[in-house]
Amino acid sequence: MRTAPRVGLVLFDFDGVLARYSRAVRLRALAEAAGCSTSQASAALLESGLERAYESGTLDTPAYLARLGDGLGAPIDATTWIDARVAATQADAGAIVMVQTLAARMPIGVVTNNGPLIRQAIPRIVPTLFPMLEGRVLCSGALGVRKPQRAIFERALAHFGAKAHETLFLDDLFVNVRGARAAGLHADTVVDARSMRKVLRRYGLG
């Protein structure tokens, strides 16, 4: 029988693992706030490359919000952005219960491809994971690199003071799992509470 590796830290993706995110709902919320169409909101946020630039760390939050407001035709502040993100994101209750149980036994963290404003939205989306996740939500926009690039995992490990071979990373996209493995982490694909349970058990954590 194969022995499960020793794991001292579990890192979770956010959207698609701990919560379900609807881009359509978010675009509608932004469009309503700005008084424009959802197609205009999509063009300003997505087709323009603005969101990816913010997620990559090439734009800071004030510049990002200013450009988003220009594209929408109305000012957008941080509160409006966060409200739209929260409205579009629903916690996976089953997954959250498992993460709470795990966090009582060992360190956990989040590594997500998002801009820095997500760190203010996540506590409202998964309030029961705070304060245990306080200071432990890492976003690509702040780290200056997106998954699946190796550097994001190396920077996450440095932040947590963890070793790659003792860290498990869970993501809903296999391309990100493959990136984590290339950086030396244990990593698996998780798409819902059921698959999370199976993976955690495989590593002796369930």
Secondary structure as UniProt FT lines:
FT   STRAND          9..12
FT   TURN            16..18
FT   STRAND          19..21
FT   HELIX           23..34
FT   HELIX           38..42
FT   HELIX           43..47
FT   HELIX           50..56
FT   HELIX           61..72
FT   HELIX           78..87
FT   STRAND          89..91
FT   HELIX           93..103
FT   TURN            104..105
FT   STRAND          108..112
FT   TURN            116..117
FT   HELIX           118..125
FT   HELIX           127..129
FT   TURN            130..135
FT   STRAND          137..139
FT   HELIX           140..143
FT   TURN            147..148
FT   HELIX           150..160
FT   HELIX           164..166
FT   STRAND          167..171
FT   HELIX           174..182
FT   TURN            183..184
FT   STRAND          186..189
FT   HELIX           193..202
FT   TURN            203..204
//
